[in-house]
């Protein structure tokens, strides 16, 4: 009896949804909506199919300045069966708010790390993709907000333990996890790049709208690593 290998891909998109992202957010959203079709084509070209693809969204702003609009976190959408619901949520995201320049990107990454990842596929990837045009606050900057979530890491060191390393596994599958950053060359993003394992950083210039953003990088990073 023929034995067919299945590929399980879970993606969490952490999207900076503050006002400064206005001129790039539509590009990010449209590429997210094209992802299933384009990724299936890429995997078919590599003779890797079928693919079980799920996508989760974390749209982040700033708890201190934006209150109840600081973070939009969804469950996983299974594509293509839940494509309509996924599109509705993606279209809902608008660039607004943010207050000062840094945002609560570390809380967004924490939400992503704690996702309900697929553990059953024979070949799997658990991928977090972050888009931002600026740096981040320290973890807990927005704790004075009544909307700040419980269960967040107390600082960057604890977030690092959540991610894990070759010597100290974290909350994610060490073999499956990947972190792709489309972010500026700023403190916490570079700390992730330089100290966390399985991280790829495509540097953007703060406040310049991620001009170097390249959709193909995500497709290639995932498909080439399976």
MDAnalysis code that builds the backbone (N, CA, C; Angstrom):
import MDAnalysis as mda
import numpy as np

u = mda.Universe.empty(678, n_residues=226, atom_resindex=np.repeat(np.arange(226), 3), trajectory=True)
u.add_TopologyAttr("name", ["N", "CA", "C"] * 226)
u.add_TopologyAttr("resid", np.arange(1, 227))
u.add_TopologyAttr("resname", ["UNK", "UNK", "UNK", "UNK", "UNK", "UNK", "UNK", "UNK", "UNK", "UNK", "UNK", "UNK", "UNK", "UNK", "UNK", "UNK", "UNK", "UNK", "UNK", "UNK", "UNK", "UNK", "UNK", "UNK", "UNK", "UNK", "UNK", "UNK", "UNK", "UNK", "UNK", "UNK", "UNK", "UNK", "UNK", "UNK", "UNK", "UNK", "UNK", "UNK", "UNK", "UNK", "UNK", "UNK", "UNK", "UNK", "UNK", "UNK", "UNK", "UNK", "UNK", "UNK", "UNK", "UNK", "UNK", "UNK", "UNK", "UNK", "UNK", "UNK", "UNK", "UNK", "UNK", "UNK", "UNK", "UNK", "UNK", "UNK", "UNK", "UNK", "UNK", "UNK", "UNK", "UNK", "UNK", "UNK", "UNK", "UNK", "UNK", "UNK", "UNK", "UNK", "UNK", "UNK", "UNK", "UNK", "UNK", "UNK", "UNK", "UNK", "UNK", "UNK", "UNK", "UNK", "UNK", "UNK", "UNK", "UNK", "UNK", "UNK", "UNK", "UNK", "UNK", "UNK", "UNK", "UNK", "UNK", "UNK", "UNK", "UNK", "UNK", "UNK", "UNK", "UNK", "UNK", "UNK", "UNK", "UNK", "UNK", "UNK", "UNK", "UNK", "UNK", "UNK", "UNK", "UNK", "UNK", "UNK", "UNK", "UNK", "UNK", "UNK", "UNK", "UNK", "UNK", "UNK", "UNK", "UNK", "UNK", "UNK", "UNK", "UNK", "UNK", "UNK", "UNK", "UNK", "UNK", "UNK", "UNK", "UNK", "UNK", "UNK", "UNK", "UNK", "UNK", "UNK", "UNK", "UNK", "UNK", "UNK", "UNK", "UNK", "UNK", "UNK", "UNK", "UNK", "UNK", "UNK", "UNK", "UNK", "UNK", "UNK", "UNK", "UNK", "UNK", "UNK", "UNK", "UNK", "UNK", "UNK", "UNK", "UNK", "UNK", "UNK", "UNK", "UNK", "UNK", "UNK", "UNK", "UNK", "UNK", "UNK", "UNK", "UNK", "UNK", "UNK", "UNK", "UNK", "UNK", "UNK", "UNK", "UNK", "UNK", "UNK", "UNK", "UNK", "UNK", "UNK", "UNK", "UNK", "UNK", "UNK", "UNK", "UNK", "UNK", "UNK", "UNK", "UNK", "UNK", "UNK", "UNK", "UNK", "UNK", "UNK", "UNK", "UNK"])
u.atoms.positions = np.array([
    [0.844, -1.193, 0.000],
    [0.000, 0.000, 0.000],
    [0.879, 1.243, 0.000],
    [0.551, 2.200, -0.852],
    [1.337, 3.426, -0.958],
    [1.224, 4.220, 0.343],
    [2.348, 4.754, 0.765],
    [2.390, 5.533, 2.008],
    [2.680, 6.979, 1.638],
    [1.726, 7.879, 1.925],
    [1.864, 9.261, 1.508],
    [2.294, 10.133, 2.680],
    [3.397, 10.841, 2.486],
    [3.920, 11.718, 3.514],
    [3.099, 13.007, 3.561],
    [2.726, 13.430, 4.768],
    [1.977, 14.683, 4.908],
    [2.871, 15.750, 5.521],
    [2.643, 16.976, 5.084],
    [3.404, 18.122, 5.557],
    [2.467, 19.048, 6.310],
    [2.750, 19.298, 7.572],
    [1.923, 20.182, 8.382],
    [2.649, 21.488, 8.632],
    [2.098, 22.577, 8.127],
    [2.718, 23.891, 8.266],
    [1.797, 24.785, 9.085],
    [2.298, 25.254, 10.208],
    [1.583, 26.236, 11.021],
    [2.333, 27.563, 10.940],
    [1.606, 28.619, 10.579],
    [2.189, 29.956, 10.492],
    [1.474, 30.884, 11.447],
    [2.223, 31.661, 12.203],
    [1.641, 32.745, 12.993],
    [2.209, 34.058, 12.471],
    [1.330, 34.913, 11.981],
    [1.730, 36.221, 11.464],
    [1.561, 37.261, 12.564],
    [2.659, 37.826, 13.043],
    [2.630, 38.930, 14.001],
    [2.805, 40.228, 13.210],
    [1.742, 41.009, 13.133],
    [1.703, 42.160, 12.241],
    [1.581, 43.449, 13.042],
    [2.554, 44.322, 12.905],
    [2.481, 45.665, 13.478],
    [1.340, 46.396, 12.773],
    [0.316, 46.779, 13.534],
    [-0.859, 47.421, 12.946],
    [-0.978, 48.879, 13.375],
    [0.147, 49.514, 13.693],
    [0.124, 50.920, 14.097],
    [0.075, 51.829, 12.876],
    [-0.141, 53.122, 13.130],
    [-0.337, 54.075, 12.047],
    [0.809, 54.161, 11.069],
    [2.042, 53.971, 11.543],
    [3.196, 54.091, 10.647],
    [3.258, 52.984, 9.606],
    [2.478, 51.917, 9.798],
    [2.467, 50.798, 8.846],
    [1.443, 51.002, 7.724],
    [0.801, 52.134, 7.690],
    [-0.299, 52.361, 6.760],
    [0.074, 52.083, 5.308],
    [1.271, 52.503, 4.888],
    [1.639, 52.382, 3.483],
    [2.213, 51.028, 3.101],
    [2.320, 50.096, 4.048],
    [2.783, 48.746, 3.714],
    [1.783, 47.676, 4.132],
    [0.842, 48.029, 4.996],
    [-0.055, 47.024, 5.564],
    [-0.897, 46.328, 4.502],
    [-1.360, 47.048, 3.496],
    [-2.158, 46.410, 2.447],
    [-1.354, 45.344, 1.705],
    [-0.061, 45.605, 1.497],
    [0.797, 44.616, 0.846],
    [0.914, 43.355, 1.699],
    [1.140, 43.546, 2.991],
    [1.240, 42.409, 3.906],
    [-0.058, 41.607, 3.902],
    [-1.199, 42.311, 3.979],
    [-2.494, 41.640, 4.022],
    [-2.775, 40.868, 2.731],
    [-2.498, 41.464, 1.582],
    [-2.758, 40.782, 0.312],
    [-1.887, 39.547, 0.153],
    [-0.643, 39.634, 0.579],
    [0.234, 38.466, 0.490],
    [-0.219, 37.363, 1.437],
    [-0.734, 37.736, 2.609],
    [-1.269, 36.731, 3.530],
    [-2.434, 35.990, 2.888],
    [-3.273, 36.709, 2.152],
    [-4.436, 36.087, 1.524],
    [-4.052, 35.209, 0.334],
    [-2.925, 35.476, -0.280],
    [-2.466, 34.662, -1.411],
    [-1.619, 33.479, -0.972],
    [-1.343, 33.406, 0.323],
    [-0.347, 32.465, 0.811],
    [-0.676, 31.019, 0.485],
    [-1.901, 30.580, 0.717],
    [-2.211, 29.166, 0.536],
    [-1.960, 28.727, -0.905],
    [-2.507, 29.475, -1.847],
    [-2.349, 29.122, -3.262],
    [-0.869, 29.108, -3.648],
    [-0.154, 30.148, -3.275],
    [1.241, 30.262, -3.682],
    [2.122, 29.212, -3.006],
    [1.832, 28.927, -1.755],
    [2.635, 27.934, -1.052],
    [2.384, 26.537, -1.588],
    [1.134, 26.226, -1.898],
    [0.830, 24.925, -2.492],
    [1.566, 24.761, -3.816],
    [1.582, 25.807, -4.618],
    [2.291, 25.739, -5.904],
    [3.783, 25.505, -5.686],
    [4.354, 26.212, -4.712],
    [5.785, 26.060, -4.427],
    [6.109, 24.642, -3.959],
    [5.281, 24.084, -3.102],
    [5.510, 22.743, -2.599],
    [5.310, 21.687, -3.684],
    [4.328, 21.900, -4.564],
    [4.104, 20.974, -5.667],
    [5.307, 20.937, -6.593],
    [5.914, 22.102, -6.837],
    [7.113, 22.176, -7.669],
    [8.251, 21.356, -7.069],
    [8.251, 21.246, -5.754],
    [9.307, 20.501, -5.072],
    [8.871, 19.056, -4.781],
    [7.732, 18.651, -5.356],
    [7.190, 17.296, -5.171],
    [6.921, 17.001, -3.693],
    [6.473, 18.027, -2.978],
    [6.147, 17.879, -1.559],
    [4.678, 18.232, -1.360],
    [3.845, 17.234, -1.325],
    [2.416, 17.461, -1.128],
    [1.800, 16.139, -0.649],
    [0.616, 16.133, -0.017],
    [-0.194, 17.319, 0.248],
    [0.303, 18.097, 1.462],
    [-0.177, 19.331, 1.585],
    [0.213, 20.210, 2.677],
    [-1.006, 20.570, 3.506],
    [-0.883, 20.418, 4.827],
    [-1.904, 20.902, 5.746],
    [-1.420, 22.253, 6.277],
    [-2.110, 23.320, 5.909],
    [-1.654, 24.665, 6.244],
    [-2.648, 25.342, 7.173],
    [-2.128, 25.850, 8.300],
    [-2.939, 26.636, 9.221],
    [-2.244, 27.970, 9.472],
    [-3.060, 29.025, 9.629],
    [-2.514, 30.364, 9.829],
    [-3.225, 31.035, 10.996],
    [-2.458, 31.646, 11.846],
    [-2.982, 32.413, 12.985],
    [-2.483, 33.845, 12.876],
    [-3.278, 34.810, 13.344],
    [-2.918, 36.216, 13.267],
    [-2.766, 36.827, 14.651],
    [-1.717, 37.641, 14.805],
    [-1.544, 38.479, 15.994],
    [-1.234, 39.887, 15.492],
    [-2.222, 40.767, 15.520],
    [-2.029, 42.161, 15.110],
    [-1.774, 42.980, 16.368],
    [-0.619, 43.648, 16.432],
    [-0.232, 44.297, 17.687],
    [-0.038, 45.803, 17.540],
    [-0.350, 46.480, 18.647],
    [-0.116, 47.915, 18.766],
    [0.596, 48.156, 20.103],
    [-0.071, 48.864, 21.038],
    [0.584, 49.300, 22.262],
    [-0.454, 49.324, 23.385],
    [-0.286, 48.466, 24.397],
    [-1.265, 48.405, 25.490],
    [-1.383, 49.735, 26.238],
    [-0.280, 50.422, 26.436],
    [-0.299, 51.677, 27.196],
    [-1.137, 52.738, 26.484],
    [-1.010, 52.824, 25.169],
    [-1.685, 53.874, 24.408],
    [-3.006, 53.430, 23.787],
    [-3.134, 52.145, 23.481],
    [-4.271, 51.695, 22.676],
    [-5.292, 50.858, 23.425],
    [-5.010, 50.484, 24.666],
    [-6.001, 49.800, 25.484],
    [-6.558, 48.547, 24.842],
    [-7.884, 48.502, 24.687],
    [-8.530, 47.292, 24.166],
    [-8.247, 47.046, 22.693],
    [-7.631, 48.006, 22.011],
    [-7.278, 47.826, 20.596],
    [-5.804, 47.468, 20.427],
    [-5.135, 47.142, 21.539],
    [-3.695, 46.911, 21.483],
    [-3.305, 45.613, 20.804],
    [-4.142, 44.572, 20.910],
    [-3.744, 43.263, 20.393],
    [-4.963, 42.497, 19.885],
    [-4.897, 42.054, 18.651],
    [-5.920, 41.172, 18.101],
    [-5.289, 39.806, 17.876],
    [-5.784, 38.802, 18.578],
    [-5.203, 37.461, 18.515],
    [-6.289, 36.483, 18.091],
    [-6.038, 35.717, 17.041],
    [-7.023, 34.748, 16.548],
    [-6.575, 33.326, 16.862],
    [-7.480, 32.388, 16.685],
    [-7.120, 30.978, 16.645],
    [-6.520, 30.669, 15.276],
    [-6.096, 29.437, 15.070],
    [-5.614, 29.028, 13.760],
    [-6.789, 28.885, 12.796],
    [-6.580, 29.338, 11.568],
    [-7.503, 29.075, 10.468],
    [-6.901, 27.971, 9.606],
    [-7.699, 26.940, 9.323],
    [-7.238, 25.875, 8.449],
    [-7.577, 26.249, 7.009],
    [-6.554, 26.279, 6.169],
    [-6.748, 26.672, 4.768],
    [-6.657, 25.451, 3.862],
    [-7.538, 25.396, 2.816],
    [-8.434, 26.461, 2.344],
    [-9.842, 26.425, 2.942],
    [-10.165, 25.464, 3.792],
    [-11.555, 25.289, 4.221],
    [-12.082, 26.498, 4.996],
    [-11.210, 27.221, 5.685],
    [-11.642, 28.396, 6.439],
    [-11.126, 29.693, 5.820],
    [-10.923, 29.664, 4.525],
    [-10.348, 30.820, 3.831],
    [-11.231, 32.060, 3.938],
    [-12.541, 31.890, 3.860],
    [-13.449, 33.043, 3.905],
    [-13.367, 33.745, 5.260],
    [-13.353, 32.965, 6.336],
    [-13.246, 33.547, 7.676],
    [-11.889, 34.213, 7.867],
    [-10.845, 33.572, 7.353],
    [-9.505, 34.136, 7.436],
    [-9.442, 35.479, 6.708],
    [-9.996, 35.535, 5.505],
    [-9.975, 36.778, 4.731],
    [-10.726, 37.886, 5.467],
    [-11.844, 37.556, 6.069],
    [-12.634, 38.565, 6.789],
    [-11.812, 39.206, 7.904],
    [-11.065, 38.390, 8.640],
    [-10.258, 38.917, 9.734],
    [-9.083, 39.733, 9.201],
    [-8.428, 39.247, 8.156],
    [-7.299, 39.979, 7.579],
    [-7.745, 41.349, 7.083],
    [-8.878, 41.397, 6.395],
    [-9.384, 42.663, 5.873],
    [-9.741, 43.641, 6.988],
    [-10.033, 43.104, 8.151],
    [-10.442, 43.933, 9.288],
    [-9.274, 44.747, 9.862],
    [-8.053, 44.246, 9.695],
    [-6.884, 44.913, 10.270],
    [-6.628, 46.241, 9.566],
    [-6.530, 47.314, 10.344],
    [-6.225, 48.628, 9.799],
    [-5.092, 49.263, 10.589],
    [-4.292, 50.070, 9.901],
    [-3.179, 50.752, 10.558],
    [-3.716, 51.943, 11.350],
    [-3.505, 51.921, 12.666],
    [-3.998, 53.002, 13.516],
    [-3.311, 52.934, 14.872],
    [-3.246, 54.067, 15.563],
    [-2.749, 54.105, 16.928],
    [-1.257, 53.877, 17.023],
    [-0.832, 53.508, 18.225],
    [0.575, 53.222, 18.464],
    [1.245, 54.150, 19.453],
    [0.757, 55.391, 19.574],
    [1.371, 56.303, 20.541],
    [2.808, 56.634, 20.182],
    [3.760, 56.245, 21.048],
    [5.171, 56.499, 20.762],
    [5.679, 55.518, 19.707],
    [6.953, 55.608, 19.364],
    [7.480, 54.786, 18.271],
    [7.524, 53.288, 18.571],
    [8.113, 52.831, 19.696],
    [8.133, 51.381, 19.945],
    [6.728, 50.838, 20.178],
    [6.554, 49.549, 19.896],
    [5.251, 48.906, 20.107],
    [5.433, 47.674, 20.996],
    [4.336, 46.957, 21.257],
    [4.402, 45.784, 22.116],
    [4.625, 44.511, 21.298],
    [5.704, 44.517, 20.519],
    [6.025, 43.379, 19.671],
    [6.442, 42.144, 20.444],
    [7.015, 42.314, 21.639],
    [7.451, 41.146, 22.407],
    [6.253, 40.377, 22.948],
    [5.209, 41.079, 23.354],
    [3.996, 40.383, 23.766],
    [3.386, 39.618, 22.603],
    [3.470, 40.195, 21.401],
    [2.965, 39.505, 20.214],
    [3.728, 38.210, 19.969],
    [5.053, 38.261, 20.094],
    [5.870, 37.054, 19.924],
    [5.537, 36.029, 21.011],
    [5.289, 36.500, 22.236],
    [4.919, 35.583, 23.318],
    [3.613, 34.862, 23.002],
    [2.611, 35.614, 22.529],
    [1.361, 34.983, 22.102],
    [1.643, 33.915, 21.039],
    [2.500, 34.236, 20.090],
    [2.793, 33.321, 18.991],
    [3.463, 32.047, 19.486],
    [4.453, 32.193, 20.363],
    [5.177, 31.032, 20.868],
    [4.228, 30.053, 21.568],
    [3.219, 30.587, 22.262],
    [2.297, 29.744, 23.030],
    [1.131, 29.225, 22.187],
    [1.254, 29.253, 20.877],
    [0.191, 28.770, 20.000],
    [-0.044, 27.270, 20.179],
    [-1.217, 26.840, 19.767],
    [-1.582, 25.419, 19.804],
    [-1.069, 24.763, 18.529],
    [0.220, 24.468, 18.518],
    [0.896, 23.988, 17.314],
    [0.469, 22.564, 16.949],
    [0.481, 22.282, 15.641],
    [0.212, 20.935, 15.129],
    [1.363, 20.009, 15.528],
    [1.049, 18.956, 16.245],
    [2.086, 18.020, 16.689],
    [1.987, 16.671, 15.974],
    [1.030, 16.504, 15.064],
    [0.743, 15.177, 14.528],
    [1.295, 14.929, 13.130],
    [1.552, 15.957, 12.352],
    [2.035, 15.762, 10.983],
    [3.394, 15.071, 10.994],
    [3.639, 14.249, 9.989],
    [4.905, 13.527, 9.913],
    [6.081, 14.463, 9.645],
    [5.859, 15.447, 8.788],
    [6.856, 16.493, 8.525],
    [6.179, 17.815, 8.838],
    [6.746, 18.605, 9.719],
    [6.052, 19.814, 10.141],
    [7.011, 20.993, 10.292],
    [6.421, 22.192, 10.177],
    [7.114, 23.432, 10.473],
    [6.193, 24.318, 11.282],
    [6.741, 24.914, 12.325],
    [6.032, 25.880, 13.149],
    [6.752, 27.212, 12.959],
    [6.118, 28.132, 12.271],
    [6.801, 29.338, 11.800],
    [6.110, 30.585, 12.332],
    [6.891, 31.457, 12.950],
    [6.417, 32.770, 13.363],
    [7.045, 33.806, 12.435],
    [6.208, 34.655, 11.855],
    [6.680, 35.723, 10.974],
    [6.278, 37.056, 11.591],
    [7.240, 37.956, 11.764],
    [6.975, 39.263, 12.361],
    [7.248, 40.354, 11.337],
    [6.246, 41.246, 11.182],
    [6.443, 42.450, 10.371],
    [6.313, 43.674, 11.261],
    [7.336, 44.519, 11.269],
    [7.240, 45.783, 11.986],
    [8.211, 46.773, 11.371],
    [7.873, 48.056, 11.472],
    [8.782, 49.081, 10.968],
    [9.446, 49.839, 12.113],
    [9.399, 49.273, 13.336],
    [10.044, 49.940, 14.462],
    [10.459, 48.935, 15.530],
    [11.013, 49.466, 16.628],
    [11.464, 48.626, 17.722],
    [10.328, 48.265, 18.661],
    [10.670, 47.669, 19.791],
    [9.667, 47.225, 20.757],
    [9.923, 47.836, 22.126],
    [8.853, 47.914, 22.907],
    [9.002, 48.225, 24.320],
    [9.602, 47.036, 25.048],
    [10.079, 47.289, 26.261],
    [10.414, 46.178, 27.148],
    [9.120, 45.430, 27.484],
    [9.238, 44.143, 27.756],
    [8.067, 43.386, 28.181],
    [7.470, 44.017, 29.445],
    [6.157, 44.169, 29.441],
    [5.479, 44.733, 30.605],
    [5.352, 46.237, 30.596],
    [5.804, 46.904, 29.543],
    [5.693, 48.361, 29.471],
    [4.247, 48.822, 29.676],
    [3.300, 48.056, 29.148],
    [1.898, 48.447, 29.222],
    [1.122, 47.809, 30.362],
    [1.821, 47.338, 31.401],
    [1.147, 46.617, 32.484],
    [0.115, 47.450, 33.230],
    [0.236, 48.768, 33.170],
    [-0.739, 49.606, 33.864],
    [-2.099, 49.590, 33.180],
    [-2.145, 49.106, 31.946],
    [-3.416, 49.003, 31.240],
    [-4.230, 47.831, 31.794],
    [-5.510, 48.068, 31.980],
    [-6.382, 46.989, 32.463],
    [-6.541, 45.892, 31.423],
    [-6.115, 46.156, 30.197],
    [-6.231, 45.181, 29.116],
    [-4.966, 44.344, 28.944],
    [-3.930, 44.636, 29.741],
    [-2.693, 43.873, 29.610],
    [-2.955, 42.424, 30.011],
    [-2.517, 41.456, 29.191],
    [-2.868, 40.048, 29.445],
    [-2.065, 39.434, 30.577],
    [-2.662, 38.468, 31.243],
    [-1.950, 37.694, 32.254],
    [-1.130, 36.605, 31.565],
    [-0.158, 36.084, 32.272],
    [0.623, 34.963, 31.754],
    [1.723, 35.332, 30.790],
    [2.053, 36.628, 30.675],
    [3.156, 37.040, 29.817],
    [4.494, 36.789, 30.529],
    [5.570, 36.574, 29.785],
    [6.881, 36.477, 30.430],
    [7.217, 37.789, 31.133],
    [7.972, 37.720, 32.218],
    [8.241, 38.929, 33.000],
    [9.293, 39.820, 32.342],
    [10.149, 39.243, 31.488],
    [11.179, 40.033, 30.823],
    [11.683, 39.276, 29.593],
    [12.631, 39.892, 28.897],
    [13.133, 39.288, 27.664],
    [13.844, 37.965, 27.925],
    [14.512, 37.848, 29.066],
    [15.191, 36.589, 29.391],
    [14.198, 35.435, 29.500],
    [13.051, 35.702, 30.110],
    [12.051, 34.636, 30.212],
    [11.458, 34.319, 28.844],
    [11.256, 35.342, 28.021],
    [10.781, 35.100, 26.652],
    [11.778, 34.238, 25.890],
    [13.053, 34.480, 26.118],
    [14.104, 33.672, 25.493],
    [13.990, 32.214, 25.924],
    [13.682, 31.969, 27.192],
    [13.490, 30.592, 27.669],
    [12.267, 29.963, 27.012],
    [11.236, 30.757, 26.779],
    [10.060, 30.239, 26.061],
    [10.449, 29.767, 24.672],
    [11.322, 30.517, 24.000],
    [11.776, 30.129, 22.657],
    [12.660, 28.892, 22.733],
    [13.572, 28.878, 23.702],
    [14.433, 27.725, 23.878],
    [15.694, 27.784, 23.043],
    [16.504, 26.759, 23.197],
    [17.762, 26.647, 22.463],
    [18.092, 25.176, 22.288],
    [19.179, 24.894, 21.622],
    [19.581, 23.503, 21.439],
    [19.858, 22.824, 22.775],
    [20.325, 23.598, 23.735],
    [20.682, 23.022, 25.036],
    [19.532, 23.058, 26.042],
    [18.552, 23.917, 25.791],
    [17.434, 24.052, 26.728],
    [16.147, 24.252, 25.938],
    [15.476, 23.163, 25.561],
    [14.251, 23.267, 24.758],
    [13.197, 24.138, 25.427],
    [12.506, 24.939, 24.600],
    [11.472, 25.818, 25.100],
    [10.082, 25.239, 24.876],
    [9.126, 26.098, 24.593],
    [7.737, 25.680, 24.451],
    [7.414, 25.134, 23.059],
    [8.295, 25.364, 22.095],
    [8.045, 24.934, 20.724],
    [8.908, 23.730, 20.357],
    [8.522, 23.035, 19.290],
    [9.286, 21.905, 18.780],
    [10.621, 22.415, 18.223],
    [11.725, 21.965, 18.809],
    [13.043, 22.459, 18.419],
    [13.371, 22.199, 16.959],
    [12.851, 21.113, 16.412],
    [13.159, 20.776, 15.022],
    [12.232, 21.485, 14.046],
    [11.050, 21.870, 14.508],
    [10.056, 22.445, 13.609],
    [10.064, 23.966, 13.589],
    [10.564, 24.593, 14.640],
    [10.364, 26.036, 14.812],
    [11.274, 26.871, 13.905],
    [10.703, 27.981, 13.462],
    [11.425, 29.001, 12.711],
    [10.860, 30.365, 13.094],
    [11.719, 31.374, 13.168],
    [11.285, 32.750, 13.383],
    [11.839, 33.591, 12.253],
    [10.949, 34.251, 11.517],
    [11.342, 35.107, 10.397],
    [10.982, 36.534, 10.755],
    [11.978, 37.418, 10.789],
    [11.775, 38.810, 11.167],
    [11.940, 39.726, 9.966],
    [10.924, 40.530, 9.696],
    [11.018, 41.644, 8.763],
    [10.916, 42.901, 9.625],
    [12.031, 43.279, 10.235],
    [12.038, 44.301, 11.272],
    [13.298, 45.162, 11.169],
    [13.296, 46.329, 11.826],
    [14.499, 47.165, 11.812],
    [15.629, 46.566, 12.629],
    [16.793, 47.148, 12.474],
    [17.977, 46.745, 13.213],
    [17.931, 47.414, 14.590],
    [16.962, 46.985, 15.402],
    [16.767, 47.576, 16.721],
    [16.830, 46.510, 17.803],
    [17.033, 46.959, 19.037],
    [17.486, 46.146, 20.168],
    [16.904, 44.737, 20.244],
    [15.616, 44.594, 20.502],
    [15.108, 43.255, 20.787],
    [15.084, 42.360, 19.547],
    [14.840, 42.943, 18.391],
    [14.870, 42.151, 17.159],
    [16.289, 41.621, 16.925],
    [17.302, 42.456, 17.153],
    [18.678, 41.984, 16.944],
    [19.103, 40.995, 18.025],
    [18.584, 41.147, 19.252],
    [18.870, 40.156, 20.286],
    [18.322, 38.789, 19.898],
    [17.125, 38.773, 19.310],
    [16.576, 37.516, 18.811],
    [17.465, 36.946, 17.716],
    [17.822, 37.793, 16.774],
    [18.646, 37.346, 15.647],
    [19.977, 36.776, 16.117],
    [20.609, 37.431, 17.086],
    [21.968, 37.069, 17.482],
    [22.025, 35.974, 18.543],
    [20.939, 35.756, 19.281],
    [20.999, 34.845, 20.419],
    [20.011, 33.681, 20.375],
    [18.974, 33.785, 19.563],
    [18.016, 32.686, 19.457],
    [18.400, 31.797, 18.283],
    [18.056, 30.514, 18.353],
    [18.332, 29.624, 17.232],
    [17.171, 29.646, 16.234],
    [17.467, 29.274, 14.998],
    [16.469, 29.160, 13.928],
    [15.763, 30.479, 13.619],
    [16.535, 31.572, 13.602],
    [15.992, 32.900, 13.318],
    [16.605, 33.441, 12.026],
    [15.755, 33.994, 11.177],
    [16.201, 34.678, 9.960],
    [15.703, 36.109, 10.034],
    [16.600, 37.079, 9.828],
    [16.251, 38.489, 9.954],
    [16.473, 39.206, 8.623],
    [15.397, 39.745, 8.061],
    [15.473, 40.602, 6.883],
    [15.276, 42.026, 7.371],
    [16.366, 42.778, 7.407],
    [16.353, 44.080, 8.060],
    [15.582, 45.125, 7.258],
    [14.756, 45.881, 7.955],
    [14.039, 47.000, 7.357],
    [14.499, 48.283, 8.033],
    [14.196, 49.401, 7.410],
    [14.526, 50.688, 7.978],
    [13.324, 51.246, 8.717],
    [13.513, 51.624, 9.985],
    [12.407, 52.132, 10.795],
    [11.739, 53.308, 10.107],
    [10.408, 53.280, 10.093],
    [9.553, 54.337, 9.546],
    [9.624, 54.457, 8.029],
    [10.317, 53.539, 7.346],
    [10.377, 53.583, 5.886],
    [9.492, 52.533, 5.236],
    [8.636, 51.909, 6.013],
    [7.601, 51.052, 5.433],
    [8.059, 49.712, 4.922],
    [9.149, 49.174, 5.451],
    [9.586, 47.837, 5.029],
    [9.752, 47.743, 3.519],
    [10.465, 48.689, 2.927],
    [10.599, 48.717, 1.473],
    [11.250, 47.454, 0.927],
    [12.061, 46.800, 1.765],
    [12.763, 45.603, 1.299],
    [11.915, 44.343, 1.429],
    [10.688, 44.481, 1.927],
    [9.804, 43.322, 2.156],
    [9.708, 42.462, 0.912],
    [9.923, 41.184, 1.053],
    [9.912, 40.270, -0.081],
    [9.110, 39.028, 0.282],
    [7.939, 38.930, -0.281],
    [7.020, 37.827, -0.010],
    [7.658, 36.471, -0.307],
    [8.448, 36.392, -1.352],
    [9.060, 35.122, -1.733],
    [9.993, 34.572, -0.650],
    [10.526, 35.450, 0.192],
    [11.438, 34.984, 1.232],
    [10.747, 34.019, 2.184],
    [9.487, 34.295, 2.504],
    [8.778, 33.410, 3.402],
    [8.532, 32.062, 2.737],
    [8.048, 32.083, 1.506],
    [7.789, 30.844, 0.794],
    [9.050, 29.997, 0.664],
    [10.159, 30.647, 0.325],
    [11.406, 29.915, 0.156],
    [11.947, 29.384, 1.486],
    [11.865, 30.210, 2.512],
    [12.390, 29.800, 3.818],
    [11.693, 28.547, 4.319],
    [10.371, 28.513, 4.176],
    [9.616, 27.362, 4.675],
    [9.779, 26.151, 3.778],
    [9.550, 26.334, 2.480],
    [9.576, 25.184, 1.571],
    [10.962, 24.562, 1.462],
    [12.009, 25.392, 1.539],
    [13.376, 24.854, 1.427],
    [13.831, 24.145, 2.693],
    [13.144, 24.399, 3.804],
    [13.585, 23.815, 5.068],
    [12.889, 22.485, 5.374],
    [11.941, 22.083, 4.535],
    [11.204, 20.831, 4.778],
    [11.848, 19.676, 4.016],
])
